[in-house]
Amino acid sequence: MQKPSIDEMLSGKKSKYALVIGVAKRAREIAREAEQNGDHLLEKSVNLAIRDFKAHKYEILEPEIND
């Protein structure tokens, strides 16, 4: 699998931390759904989550900071 560009996945957002948290949450969701359905994942849930964010199926929402 080709490594996706972090800048491409952030799409204008500033926080790489937010991206990591979003991918981790999506990966846990994928693993939980597979377990509940009795499915066996052929690929790691993290890779599937990264693919979802790269395809813009999910978006990172960051709170606006008002000074």
PyMOL Python script that loads the backbone (N, CA, C, O; Angstrom):
from pymol import cmd

cmd.read_pdbstr("""\
ATOM      1  N   MET A   1       0.844  -1.186   0.000  1.00  0.00           N
ATOM      2  CA  MET A   1       0.000   0.000   0.000  1.00  0.00           C
ATOM      3  C   MET A   1       0.882   1.239   0.000  1.00  0.00           C
ATOM      4  O   MET A   1       1.825   1.338   0.785  1.00  0.00           O
ATOM      5  N   GLN A   2       0.577   2.172  -0.871  1.00  0.00           N
ATOM      6  CA  GLN A   2       1.321   3.408  -0.936  1.00  0.00           C
ATOM      7  C   GLN A   2       0.938   4.287   0.247  1.00  0.00           C
ATOM      8  O   GLN A   2      -0.239   4.400   0.587  1.00  0.00           O
ATOM      9  N   LYS A   3       1.933   4.907   0.874  1.00  0.00           N
ATOM     10  CA  LYS A   3       1.659   5.758   2.029  1.00  0.00           C
ATOM     11  C   LYS A   3       0.976   7.045   1.570  1.00  0.00           C
ATOM     12  O   LYS A   3       1.474   7.730   0.677  1.00  0.00           O
ATOM     13  N   PRO A   4      -0.159   7.373   2.178  1.00  0.00           N
ATOM     14  CA  PRO A   4      -0.846   8.608   1.791  1.00  0.00           C
ATOM     15  C   PRO A   4      -0.135   9.829   2.367  1.00  0.00           C
ATOM     16  O   PRO A   4       0.514   9.747   3.409  1.00  0.00           O
ATOM     17  N   SER A   5      -0.261  10.938   1.692  1.00  0.00           N
ATOM     18  CA  SER A   5       0.320  12.188   2.158  1.00  0.00           C
ATOM     19  C   SER A   5      -0.505  12.734   3.325  1.00  0.00           C
ATOM     20  O   SER A   5      -1.727  12.854   3.231  1.00  0.00           O
ATOM     21  N   ILE A   6       0.171  13.060   4.414  1.00  0.00           N
ATOM     22  CA  ILE A   6      -0.529  13.617   5.578  1.00  0.00           C
ATOM     23  C   ILE A   6      -1.174  14.944   5.214  1.00  0.00           C
ATOM     24  O   ILE A   6      -2.302  15.224   5.619  1.00  0.00           O
ATOM     25  N   ASP A   7      -0.451  15.768   4.443  1.00  0.00           N
ATOM     26  CA  ASP A   7      -0.995  17.071   4.049  1.00  0.00           C
ATOM     27  C   ASP A   7      -2.268  16.904   3.227  1.00  0.00           C
ATOM     28  O   ASP A   7      -3.210  17.684   3.370  1.00  0.00           O
ATOM     29  N   GLU A   8      -2.297  15.880   2.360  1.00  0.00           N
ATOM     30  CA  GLU A   8      -3.482  15.615   1.548  1.00  0.00           C
ATOM     31  C   GLU A   8      -4.653  15.204   2.433  1.00  0.00           C
ATOM     32  O   GLU A   8      -5.788  15.614   2.190  1.00  0.00           O
ATOM     33  N   MET A   9      -4.387  14.403   3.448  1.00  0.00           N
ATOM     34  CA  MET A   9      -5.454  13.934   4.329  1.00  0.00           C
ATOM     35  C   MET A   9      -5.965  15.039   5.245  1.00  0.00           C
ATOM     36  O   MET A   9      -7.138  15.047   5.618  1.00  0.00           O
ATOM     37  N   LEU A  10      -5.087  15.973   5.609  1.00  0.00           N
ATOM     38  CA  LEU A  10      -5.511  17.069   6.479  1.00  0.00           C
ATOM     39  C   LEU A  10      -6.379  18.065   5.728  1.00  0.00           C
ATOM     40  O   LEU A  10      -7.230  18.717   6.334  1.00  0.00           O
ATOM     41  N   SER A  11      -6.183  18.194   4.447  1.00  0.00           N
ATOM     42  CA  SER A  11      -6.928  19.091   3.571  1.00  0.00           C
ATOM     43  C   SER A  11      -7.202  20.455   4.206  1.00  0.00           C
ATOM     44  O   SER A  11      -8.351  20.862   4.383  1.00  0.00           O
ATOM     45  N   GLY A  12      -6.105  21.150   4.544  1.00  0.00           N
ATOM     46  CA  GLY A  12      -6.234  22.504   5.060  1.00  0.00           C
ATOM     47  C   GLY A  12      -6.329  22.620   6.563  1.00  0.00           C
ATOM     48  O   GLY A  12      -6.250  23.729   7.091  1.00  0.00           O
ATOM     49  N   LYS A  13      -6.495  21.527   7.268  1.00  0.00           N
ATOM     50  CA  LYS A  13      -6.550  21.582   8.729  1.00  0.00           C
ATOM     51  C   LYS A  13      -5.135  21.768   9.265  1.00  0.00           C
ATOM     52  O   LYS A  13      -4.162  21.530   8.549  1.00  0.00           O
ATOM     53  N   LYS A  14      -5.021  22.185  10.501  1.00  0.00           N
ATOM     54  CA  LYS A  14      -3.709  22.476  11.058  1.00  0.00           C
ATOM     55  C   LYS A  14      -3.179  21.384  11.979  1.00  0.00           C
ATOM     56  O   LYS A  14      -1.966  21.273  12.155  1.00  0.00           O
ATOM     57  N   SER A  15      -4.034  20.597  12.555  1.00  0.00           N
ATOM     58  CA  SER A  15      -3.626  19.690  13.612  1.00  0.00           C
ATOM     59  C   SER A  15      -3.433  18.256  13.128  1.00  0.00           C
ATOM     60  O   SER A  15      -4.391  17.580  12.752  1.00  0.00           O
ATOM     61  N   LYS A  16      -2.183  17.806  13.144  1.00  0.00           N
ATOM     62  CA  LYS A  16      -1.907  16.410  12.826  1.00  0.00           C
ATOM     63  C   LYS A  16      -2.430  15.517  13.955  1.00  0.00           C
ATOM     64  O   LYS A  16      -2.824  14.375  13.720  1.00  0.00           O
ATOM     65  N   TYR A  17      -2.430  16.045  15.172  1.00  0.00           N
ATOM     66  CA  TYR A  17      -2.958  15.315  16.320  1.00  0.00           C
ATOM     67  C   TYR A  17      -4.428  14.969  16.097  1.00  0.00           C
ATOM     68  O   TYR A  17      -4.850  13.850  16.389  1.00  0.00           O
ATOM     69  N   ALA A  18      -5.201  15.907  15.589  1.00  0.00           N
ATOM     70  CA  ALA A  18      -6.621  15.670  15.320  1.00  0.00           C
ATOM     71  C   ALA A  18      -6.792  14.564  14.278  1.00  0.00           C
ATOM     72  O   ALA A  18      -7.710  13.751  14.383  1.00  0.00           O
ATOM     73  N   LEU A  19      -5.925  14.532  13.286  1.00  0.00           N
ATOM     74  CA  LEU A  19      -5.979  13.484  12.269  1.00  0.00           C
ATOM     75  C   LEU A  19      -5.694  12.120  12.890  1.00  0.00           C
ATOM     76  O   LEU A  19      -6.389  11.148  12.598  1.00  0.00           O
ATOM     77  N   VAL A  20      -4.683  12.046  13.741  1.00  0.00           N
ATOM     78  CA  VAL A  20      -4.328  10.780  14.401  1.00  0.00           C
ATOM     79  C   VAL A  20      -5.488  10.285  15.254  1.00  0.00           C
ATOM     80  O   VAL A  20      -5.819   9.099  15.220  1.00  0.00           O
ATOM     81  N   ILE A  21      -6.104  11.172  16.010  1.00  0.00           N
ATOM     82  CA  ILE A  21      -7.229  10.797  16.861  1.00  0.00           C
ATOM     83  C   ILE A  21      -8.409  10.345  16.004  1.00  0.00           C
ATOM     84  O   ILE A  21      -9.064   9.354  16.327  1.00  0.00           O
ATOM     85  N   GLY A  22      -8.680  11.053  14.929  1.00  0.00           N
ATOM     86  CA  GLY A  22      -9.783  10.688  14.033  1.00  0.00           C
ATOM     87  C   GLY A  22      -9.576   9.325  13.391  1.00  0.00           C
ATOM     88  O   GLY A  22     -10.507   8.523  13.319  1.00  0.00           O
ATOM     89  N   VAL A  23      -8.368   9.060  12.927  1.00  0.00           N
ATOM     90  CA  VAL A  23      -8.068   7.765  12.308  1.00  0.00           C
ATOM     91  C   VAL A  23      -8.188   6.650  13.344  1.00  0.00           C
ATOM     92  O   VAL A  23      -8.727   5.584  13.046  1.00  0.00           O
ATOM     93  N   ALA A  24      -7.692   6.886  14.552  1.00  0.00           N
ATOM     94  CA  ALA A  24      -7.768   5.869  15.605  1.00  0.00           C
ATOM     95  C   ALA A  24      -9.221   5.550  15.961  1.00  0.00           C
ATOM     96  O   ALA A  24      -9.583   4.385  16.124  1.00  0.00           O
ATOM     97  N   LYS A  25     -10.043   6.580  16.080  1.00  0.00           N
ATOM     98  CA  LYS A  25     -11.464   6.358  16.388  1.00  0.00           C
ATOM     99  C   LYS A  25     -12.157   5.593  15.273  1.00  0.00           C
ATOM    100  O   LYS A  25     -12.946   4.686  15.538  1.00  0.00           O
ATOM    101  N   ARG A  26     -11.867   5.953  14.023  1.00  0.00           N
ATOM    102  CA  ARG A  26     -12.474   5.254  12.891  1.00  0.00           C
ATOM    103  C   ARG A  26     -11.995   3.803  12.830  1.00  0.00           C
ATOM    104  O   ARG A  26     -12.780   2.908  12.515  1.00  0.00           O
ATOM    105  N   ALA A  27     -10.721   3.560  13.128  1.00  0.00           N
ATOM    106  CA  ALA A  27     -10.182   2.203  13.115  1.00  0.00           C
ATOM    107  C   ALA A  27     -10.864   1.339  14.174  1.00  0.00           C
ATOM    108  O   ALA A  27     -11.186   0.179  13.916  1.00  0.00           O
ATOM    109  N   ARG A  28     -11.083   1.897  15.361  1.00  0.00           N
ATOM    110  CA  ARG A  28     -11.794   1.148  16.415  1.00  0.00           C
ATOM    111  C   ARG A  28     -13.230   0.858  15.989  1.00  0.00           C
ATOM    112  O   ARG A  28     -13.750  -0.225  16.259  1.00  0.00           O
ATOM    113  N   GLU A  29     -13.866   1.811  15.331  1.00  0.00           N
ATOM    114  CA  GLU A  29     -15.229   1.623  14.843  1.00  0.00           C
ATOM    115  C   GLU A  29     -15.286   0.492  13.804  1.00  0.00           C
ATOM    116  O   GLU A  29     -16.190  -0.343  13.837  1.00  0.00           O
ATOM    117  N   ILE A  30     -14.326   0.477  12.897  1.00  0.00           N
ATOM    118  CA  ILE A  30     -14.263  -0.573  11.873  1.00  0.00           C
ATOM    119  C   ILE A  30     -14.074  -1.933  12.522  1.00  0.00           C
ATOM    120  O   ILE A  30     -14.752  -2.894  12.158  1.00  0.00           O
ATOM    121  N   ALA A  31     -13.153  -2.026  13.486  1.00  0.00           N
ATOM    122  CA  ALA A  31     -12.883  -3.296  14.167  1.00  0.00           C
ATOM    123  C   ALA A  31     -14.108  -3.774  14.948  1.00  0.00           C
ATOM    124  O   ALA A  31     -14.424  -4.963  14.948  1.00  0.00           O
ATOM    125  N   ARG A  32     -14.794  -2.843  15.611  1.00  0.00           N
ATOM    126  CA  ARG A  32     -15.990  -3.188  16.386  1.00  0.00           C
ATOM    127  C   ARG A  32     -17.103  -3.703  15.479  1.00  0.00           C
ATOM    128  O   ARG A  32     -17.758  -4.696  15.794  1.00  0.00           O
ATOM    129  N   GLU A  33     -17.315  -3.023  14.353  1.00  0.00           N
ATOM    130  CA  GLU A  33     -18.344  -3.447  13.393  1.00  0.00           C
ATOM    131  C   GLU A  33     -18.039  -4.827  12.827  1.00  0.00           C
ATOM    132  O   GLU A  33     -18.941  -5.652  12.677  1.00  0.00           O
ATOM    133  N   ALA A  34     -16.776  -5.079  12.514  1.00  0.00           N
ATOM    134  CA  ALA A  34     -16.386  -6.382  11.974  1.00  0.00           C
ATOM    135  C   ALA A  34     -16.609  -7.481  13.005  1.00  0.00           C
ATOM    136  O   ALA A  34     -17.073  -8.573  12.674  1.00  0.00           O
ATOM    137  N   GLU A  35     -16.276  -7.184  14.256  1.00  0.00           N
ATOM    138  CA  GLU A  35     -16.473  -8.173  15.321  1.00  0.00           C
ATOM    139  C   GLU A  35     -17.952  -8.462  15.540  1.00  0.00           C
ATOM    140  O   GLU A  35     -18.337  -9.620  15.701  1.00  0.00           O
ATOM    141  N   GLN A  36     -18.778  -7.435  15.549  1.00  0.00           N
ATOM    142  CA  GLN A  36     -20.214  -7.613  15.754  1.00  0.00           C
ATOM    143  C   GLN A  36     -20.858  -8.399  14.617  1.00  0.00           C
ATOM    144  O   GLN A  36     -21.797  -9.164  14.837  1.00  0.00           O
ATOM    145  N   ASN A  37     -20.348  -8.206  13.395  1.00  0.00           N
ATOM    146  CA  ASN A  37     -20.898  -8.900  12.230  1.00  0.00           C
ATOM    147  C   ASN A  37     -20.262 -10.262  12.006  1.00  0.00           C
ATOM    148  O   ASN A  37     -20.688 -11.009  11.125  1.00  0.00           O
ATOM    149  N   GLY A  38     -19.252 -10.590  12.791  1.00  0.00           N
ATOM    150  CA  GLY A  38     -18.558 -11.858  12.634  1.00  0.00           C
ATOM    151  C   GLY A  38     -17.665 -11.896  11.411  1.00  0.00           C
ATOM    152  O   GLY A  38     -17.323 -12.971  10.918  1.00  0.00           O
ATOM    153  N   ASP A  39     -17.284 -10.717  10.915  1.00  0.00           N
ATOM    154  CA  ASP A  39     -16.429 -10.623   9.738  1.00  0.00           C
ATOM    155  C   ASP A  39     -14.961 -10.727  10.132  1.00  0.00           C
ATOM    156  O   ASP A  39     -14.575 -10.359  11.241  1.00  0.00           O
ATOM    157  N   HIS A  40     -14.154 -11.230   9.216  1.00  0.00           N
ATOM    158  CA  HIS A  40     -12.710 -11.288   9.410  1.00  0.00           C
ATOM    159  C   HIS A  40     -12.095 -10.254   8.475  1.00  0.00           C
ATOM    160  O   HIS A  40     -12.273 -10.324   7.259  1.00  0.00           O
ATOM    161  N   LEU A  41     -11.372  -9.300   9.045  1.00  0.00           N
ATOM    162  CA  LEU A  41     -10.752  -8.254   8.231  1.00  0.00           C
ATOM    163  C   LEU A  41      -9.498  -8.795   7.564  1.00  0.00           C
ATOM    164  O   LEU A  41      -8.643  -9.385   8.224  1.00  0.00           O
ATOM    165  N   LEU A  42      -9.390  -8.598   6.271  1.00  0.00           N
ATOM    166  CA  LEU A  42      -8.212  -9.030   5.532  1.00  0.00           C
ATOM    167  C   LEU A  42      -7.101  -7.984   5.593  1.00  0.00           C
ATOM    168  O   LEU A  42      -5.944  -8.268   5.283  1.00  0.00           O
ATOM    169  N   GLU A  43      -7.469  -6.782   5.994  1.00  0.00           N
ATOM    170  CA  GLU A  43      -6.525  -5.678   6.100  1.00  0.00           C
ATOM    171  C   GLU A  43      -6.682  -5.054   7.479  1.00  0.00           C
ATOM    172  O   GLU A  43      -7.758  -5.128   8.073  1.00  0.00           O
ATOM    173  N   LYS A  44      -5.636  -4.448   7.987  1.00  0.00           N
ATOM    174  CA  LYS A  44      -5.688  -3.828   9.310  1.00  0.00           C
ATOM    175  C   LYS A  44      -6.706  -2.694   9.306  1.00  0.00           C
ATOM    176  O   LYS A  44      -6.862  -1.972   8.321  1.00  0.00           O
ATOM    177  N   SER A  45      -7.394  -2.562  10.440  1.00  0.00           N
ATOM    178  CA  SER A  45      -8.431  -1.533  10.550  1.00  0.00           C
ATOM    179  C   SER A  45      -7.852  -0.125  10.394  1.00  0.00           C
ATOM    180  O   SER A  45      -8.535   0.767   9.890  1.00  0.00           O
ATOM    181  N   VAL A  46      -6.620   0.083  10.815  1.00  0.00           N
ATOM    182  CA  VAL A  46      -5.990   1.398  10.672  1.00  0.00           C
ATOM    183  C   VAL A  46      -5.816   1.739   9.193  1.00  0.00           C
ATOM    184  O   VAL A  46      -6.065   2.870   8.779  1.00  0.00           O
ATOM    185  N   ASN A  47      -5.391   0.762   8.407  1.00  0.00           N
ATOM    186  CA  ASN A  47      -5.242   1.009   6.964  1.00  0.00           C
ATOM    187  C   ASN A  47      -6.581   1.337   6.322  1.00  0.00           C
ATOM    188  O   ASN A  47      -6.657   2.203   5.451  1.00  0.00           O
ATOM    189  N   LEU A  48      -7.633   0.653   6.744  1.00  0.00           N
ATOM    190  CA  LEU A  48      -8.966   0.937   6.213  1.00  0.00           C
ATOM    191  C   LEU A  48      -9.425   2.332   6.625  1.00  0.00           C
ATOM    192  O   LEU A  48     -10.042   3.043   5.831  1.00  0.00           O
ATOM    193  N   ALA A  49      -9.129   2.728   7.861  1.00  0.00           N
ATOM    194  CA  ALA A  49      -9.504   4.055   8.343  1.00  0.00           C
ATOM    195  C   ALA A  49      -8.752   5.139   7.579  1.00  0.00           C
ATOM    196  O   ALA A  49      -9.336   6.157   7.208  1.00  0.00           O
ATOM    197  N   ILE A  50      -7.466   4.924   7.343  1.00  0.00           N
ATOM    198  CA  ILE A  50      -6.678   5.896   6.578  1.00  0.00           C
ATOM    199  C   ILE A  50      -7.251   6.046   5.180  1.00  0.00           C
ATOM    200  O   ILE A  50      -7.340   7.157   4.658  1.00  0.00           O
ATOM    201  N   ARG A  51      -7.636   4.950   4.579  1.00  0.00           N
ATOM    202  CA  ARG A  51      -8.231   4.984   3.233  1.00  0.00           C
ATOM    203  C   ARG A  51      -9.535   5.791   3.252  1.00  0.00           C
ATOM    204  O   ARG A  51      -9.801   6.555   2.324  1.00  0.00           O
ATOM    205  N   ASP A  52     -10.348   5.626   4.303  1.00  0.00           N
ATOM    206  CA  ASP A  52     -11.597   6.388   4.417  1.00  0.00           C
ATOM    207  C   ASP A  52     -11.324   7.893   4.473  1.00  0.00           C
ATOM    208  O   ASP A  52     -12.006   8.675   3.811  1.00  0.00           O
ATOM    209  N   PHE A  53     -10.326   8.296   5.265  1.00  0.00           N
ATOM    210  CA  PHE A  53     -10.008   9.722   5.370  1.00  0.00           C
ATOM    211  C   PHE A  53      -9.393  10.247   4.073  1.00  0.00           C
ATOM    212  O   PHE A  53      -9.673  11.374   3.666  1.00  0.00           O
ATOM    213  N   LYS A  54      -8.569   9.448   3.434  1.00  0.00           N
ATOM    214  CA  LYS A  54      -7.959   9.875   2.176  1.00  0.00           C
ATOM    215  C   LYS A  54      -9.021  10.064   1.099  1.00  0.00           C
ATOM    216  O   LYS A  54      -8.905  10.959   0.263  1.00  0.00           O
ATOM    217  N   ALA A  55     -10.062   9.218   1.116  1.00  0.00           N
ATOM    218  CA  ALA A  55     -11.156   9.324   0.144  1.00  0.00           C
ATOM    219  C   ALA A  55     -12.181  10.377   0.558  1.00  0.00           C
ATOM    220  O   ALA A  55     -13.200  10.551  -0.110  1.00  0.00           O
ATOM    221  N   HIS A  56     -11.914  11.072   1.647  1.00  0.00           N
ATOM    222  CA  HIS A  56     -12.791  12.129   2.167  1.00  0.00           C
ATOM    223  C   HIS A  56     -14.184  11.618   2.530  1.00  0.00           C
ATOM    224  O   HIS A  56     -15.168  12.348   2.412  1.00  0.00           O
ATOM    225  N   LYS A  57     -14.264  10.359   2.974  1.00  0.00           N
ATOM    226  CA  LYS A  57     -15.534   9.821   3.464  1.00  0.00           C
ATOM    227  C   LYS A  57     -15.828  10.372   4.858  1.00  0.00           C
ATOM    228  O   LYS A  57     -16.982  10.437   5.281  1.00  0.00           O
ATOM    229  N   TYR A  58     -14.774  10.766   5.562  1.00  0.00           N
ATOM    230  CA  TYR A  58     -14.882  11.354   6.890  1.00  0.00           C
ATOM    231  C   TYR A  58     -14.054  12.619   6.914  1.00  0.00           C
ATOM    232  O   TYR A  58     -13.081  12.754   6.172  1.00  0.00           O
ATOM    233  N   GLU A  59     -14.448  13.542   7.769  1.00  0.00           N
ATOM    234  CA  GLU A  59     -13.762  14.821   7.845  1.00  0.00           C
ATOM    235  C   GLU A  59     -13.399  15.123   9.287  1.00  0.00           C
ATOM    236  O   GLU A  59     -14.159  14.813  10.205  1.00  0.00           O
ATOM    237  N   ILE A  60     -12.246  15.723   9.482  1.00  0.00           N
ATOM    238  CA  ILE A  60     -11.806  16.138  10.806  1.00  0.00           C
ATOM    239  C   ILE A  60     -12.429  17.503  11.096  1.00  0.00           C
ATOM    240  O   ILE A  60     -12.232  18.461  10.348  1.00  0.00           O
ATOM    241  N   LEU A  61     -13.172  17.575  12.177  1.00  0.00           N
ATOM    242  CA  LEU A  61     -13.758  18.850  12.582  1.00  0.00           C
ATOM    243  C   LEU A  61     -12.991  19.372  13.786  1.00  0.00           C
ATOM    244  O   LEU A  61     -12.903  18.705  14.817  1.00  0.00           O
ATOM    245  N   GLU A  62     -12.442  20.558  13.647  1.00  0.00           N
ATOM    246  CA  GLU A  62     -11.706  21.180  14.736  1.00  0.00           C
ATOM    247  C   GLU A  62     -12.499  22.382  15.230  1.00  0.00           C
ATOM    248  O   GLU A  62     -13.091  23.109  14.433  1.00  0.00           O
ATOM    249  N   PRO A  63     -12.510  22.590  16.535  1.00  0.00           N
ATOM    250  CA  PRO A  63     -13.233  23.753  17.052  1.00  0.00           C
ATOM    251  C   PRO A  63     -12.557  25.055  16.623  1.00  0.00           C
ATOM    252  O   PRO A  63     -11.332  25.130  16.520  1.00  0.00           O
ATOM    253  N   GLU A  64     -13.359  26.053  16.381  1.00  0.00           N
ATOM    254  CA  GLU A  64     -12.807  27.356  16.038  1.00  0.00           C
ATOM    255  C   GLU A  64     -12.379  28.042  17.316  1.00  0.00           C
ATOM    256  O   GLU A  64     -13.107  28.046  18.309  1.00  0.00           O
ATOM    257  N   ILE A  65     -11.205  28.617  17.282  1.00  0.00           N
ATOM    258  CA  ILE A  65     -10.659  29.310  18.447  1.00  0.00           C
ATOM    259  C   ILE A  65     -10.903  30.792  18.272  1.00  0.00           C
ATOM    260  O   ILE A  65     -10.421  31.397  17.314  1.00  0.00           O
ATOM    261  N   ASN A  66     -11.638  31.371  19.180  1.00  0.00           N
ATOM    262  CA  ASN A  66     -11.920  32.799  19.139  1.00  0.00           C
ATOM    263  C   ASN A  66     -11.034  33.498  20.158  1.00  0.00           C
ATOM    264  O   ASN A  66     -11.093  33.203  21.351  1.00  0.00           O
ATOM    265  N   ASP A  67     -10.213  34.426  19.679  1.00  0.00           N
ATOM    266  CA  ASP A  67      -9.317  35.159  20.586  1.00  0.00           C
ATOM    267  C   ASP A  67     -10.033  36.283  21.254  1.00  0.00           C
ATOM    268  O   ASP A  67      -9.437  37.007  22.050  1.00  0.00           O
TER     269      ASP A  67
END
""", "prot")
cmd.dss("prot")
cmd.show_as("cartoon", "prot")
cmd.util.cbc("prot")
cmd.orient("prot")
